Amino acid sequence: MNASNISDLLARHADGLMNPSSTSLKTPATCMTETDSVLPLLSLAELLHTHMKPVYPRPAFVHKLRSELVENDRRRMAVARRMRRILTIGAAVLGSVVSIASVVGAIILFHSKRQARGRTAHAPST
């Protein structure tokens, strides 16, 4: 029996202990021969189940934990919003810079072509 099968068997057994009306405690006959090595673990789980009482957190703890989780989520969302805003502004600035650079490049190109035409028009012909 591999570790995955053992894990599944123990999980079904634990579910059956927690919910006695479920069929989880009933293991198939094909698995019974393979469960001989797991029987000590199953009996330990049963012993623990009979001797241990369920533990429930205090309401104050639950309230504090909820508040902390909500606050952490708020902070995380605020950081994400800030990053989105920064990226949006950065993209807008970059687009503006590229736009201005292309206008300046077009002006320089137009001016240099105009000067080149003027030089060839005023050049003495030989």
LOMI-865764 format. One line per field, with one value per residue (C-alpha): residue number from 1; residue in one letter; x, y, z negated. Coordinates in nm, 3 decimals, always signed. Each point is the difference from the previous one (the first is absolute). Example, Ala and Ser with C-alpha at 12.3 -4.5 7.8 and 13.67 -1.06 7.14 Angstrom:
<rs>
nr: (1; 2) $
rest: (A; S) $
X: (+1.230; +0.137) $
Y: (-0.450; +0.344) $
Z: (-0.780; +0.066) $
</rs>
This chain:
<rs>
nr: (1; 2; 3; 4; 5; 6; 7; 8; 9; 10; 11; 12; 13; 14; 15; 16; 17; 18; 19; 20; 21; 22; 23; 24; 25; 26; 27; 28; 29; 30; 31; 32; 33; 34; 35; 36; 37; 38; 39; 40; 41; 42; 43; 44; 45; 46; 47; 48; 49; 50; 51; 52; 53; 54; 55; 56; 57; 58; 59; 60; 61; 62; 63; 64; 65; 66; 67; 68; 69; 70; 71; 72; 73; 74; 75; 76; 77; 78; 79; 80; 81; 82; 83; 84; 85; 86; 87; 88; 89; 90; 91; 92; 93; 94; 95; 96; 97; 98; 99; 100; 101; 102; 103; 104; 105; 106; 107; 108; 109; 110; 111; 112; 113; 114; 115; 116; 117; 118; 119; 120; 121; 122; 123; 124; 125; 126) $
rest: (M; N; A; S; N; I; S; D; L; L; A; R; H; A; D; G; L; M; N; P; S; S; T; S; L; K; T; P; A; T; C; M; T; E; T; D; S; V; L; P; L; L; S; L; A; E; L; L; H; T; H; M; K; P; V; Y; P; R; P; A; F; V; H; K; L; R; S; E; L; V; E; N; D; R; R; R; M; A; V; A; R; R; M; R; R; I; L; T; I; G; A; A; V; L; G; S; V; V; S; I; A; S; V; V; G; A; I; I; L; F; H; S; K; R; Q; A; R; G; R; T; A; H; A; P; S; T) $
X: (+0.000; +0.156; +0.003; -0.289; -0.225; +0.096; -0.072; -0.340; -0.087; +0.095; -0.194; -0.311; +0.040; +0.036; -0.307; -0.191; +0.101; -0.117; -0.324; -0.112; -0.298; +0.236; +0.125; +0.362; +0.079; -0.088; +0.306; -0.035; +0.091; +0.271; +0.178; -0.031; +0.298; +0.209; -0.114; +0.170; +0.301; -0.227; -0.213; +0.215; -0.054; -0.375; -0.022; +0.207; -0.241; -0.294; +0.171; +0.070; -0.358; -0.147; +0.232; +0.037; -0.264; -0.062; +0.164; -0.182; +0.164; -0.119; -0.230; +0.246; +0.275; -0.225; -0.098; +0.362; +0.116; -0.276; +0.090; +0.367; -0.078; -0.232; +0.261; +0.274; -0.225; -0.071; +0.372; +0.071; -0.275; +0.129; +0.350; -0.144; -0.200; +0.310; +0.205; -0.271; -0.015; +0.380; +0.009; -0.282; +0.166; +0.335; -0.150; -0.167; +0.327; +0.191; -0.260; +0.023; +0.379; -0.011; -0.260; +0.204; +0.318; -0.171; -0.129; +0.349; +0.149; -0.249; +0.081; +0.373; -0.043; -0.220; +0.244; +0.307; -0.168; -0.102; +0.357; +0.134; -0.238; +0.103; +0.368; -0.045; -0.214; +0.264; +0.301; +0.194; -0.030; +0.322) $
Y: (+0.000; +0.331; +0.321; +0.152; -0.299; +0.004; +0.371; -0.049; -0.287; +0.200; +0.303; -0.211; -0.155; +0.343; +0.126; -0.302; +0.069; +0.360; -0.096; -0.346; -0.009; +0.013; -0.312; +0.112; -0.248; -0.294; -0.098; -0.221; -0.367; +0.035; +0.255; -0.201; -0.222; +0.306; +0.188; -0.239; +0.229; +0.300; -0.151; +0.150; +0.346; -0.059; -0.116; +0.301; +0.229; -0.165; +0.036; +0.367; +0.055; -0.155; +0.178; +0.345; +0.268; +0.236; +0.339; +0.316; +0.343; +0.282; +0.248; +0.283; -0.191; -0.061; +0.368; +0.117; -0.245; +0.112; +0.365; -0.067; -0.194; +0.274; +0.267; -0.199; -0.039; +0.375; +0.076; -0.246; +0.149; +0.353; -0.102; -0.160; +0.318; +0.214; -0.220; +0.013; +0.378; +0.029; -0.224; +0.194; +0.335; -0.141; -0.128; +0.338; +0.186; -0.237; +0.043; +0.378; -0.009; -0.218; +0.230; +0.314; -0.169; -0.092; +0.355; +0.138; -0.261; +0.093; +0.373; -0.066; -0.223; +0.260; +0.279; -0.194; -0.093; +0.359; +0.117; -0.268; +0.116; +0.361; -0.085; -0.188; +0.285; +0.264; -0.207; +0.132; -0.226; -0.093) $
Z: (+0.000; +0.102; -0.202; +0.196; -0.070; -0.369; -0.015; +0.166; -0.233; -0.310; +0.125; +0.059; -0.345; -0.163; +0.188; -0.122; -0.360; +0.029; +0.177; -0.119; +0.238; +0.296; +0.176; -0.033; -0.277; +0.220; +0.198; +0.308; -0.041; +0.264; -0.220; -0.322; +0.074; +0.081; -0.312; -0.243; -0.005; -0.056; -0.279; -0.281; +0.148; +0.026; -0.359; -0.113; +0.186; -0.177; -0.341; +0.062; +0.113; -0.315; -0.245; +0.152; -0.026; +0.291; -0.039; +0.106; +0.019; -0.225; +0.173; -0.078; +0.184; +0.300; +0.009; -0.028; +0.268; +0.235; -0.059; +0.070; +0.317; +0.126; -0.077; +0.176; +0.303; -0.001; -0.008; +0.278; +0.215; -0.069; +0.111; +0.315; +0.077; -0.055; +0.232; +0.269; -0.032; +0.022; +0.308; +0.166; -0.065; +0.111; +0.325; +0.060; -0.064; +0.225; +0.274; -0.034; +0.017; +0.311; +0.156; -0.074; +0.126; +0.326; +0.048; -0.069; +0.234; +0.273; -0.042; +0.016; +0.306; +0.175; -0.087; +0.118; +0.330; +0.052; -0.063; +0.235; +0.274; -0.059; +0.028; +0.323; +0.146; -0.087; +0.094; +0.301; +0.302; +0.172) $
</rs>
